[in-house]
Amino acid sequence: MNPVNERIKKIRSVLKLTQVNFSKKIFISQGSYNDIETGTRKVNERIIQLICSQFNINKDWLKTGKGEMFYKKKPDIRLEHLIEIYNQLDKPLQNYLLEQSEIILKLNNENTVKKRK
């Protein structure tokens, strides 16, 4: 099997995702993803890019095996600020914020899929 295909399988294993969940996040069918893991389908640049951007994977590692699997993220000041705000809210408002965030994420994902079509 191709080492890139093996590394993709390793990513899914490390993230503890099923083939179904992993394939949904990179916008391919589970069958196509299974073909990647078994080595019957070659991985193209588009799939590599989707995997790297969706899961914060180091592209060099995925292609060559060199370096770390994941990029080390710099702290996001905006995220830290959001956490500070969240922690100051009462429990019902925290729950409301989470619900609204999930709705926004769903709308964002739907718009992303529509743009790709």
Secondary structure, DSSP 8 states (H G I E B T S, - for coil): --HHHHHHHHHHHHHT--HHHHHHHTTS-HHHHHHHHHTSS---HHHHHHHHHHHTB-HHHHHHS-S-SB------HHHHHHHHHHHHS-HHHHHHHHHHHHHHHHHHHHHHHHHH-
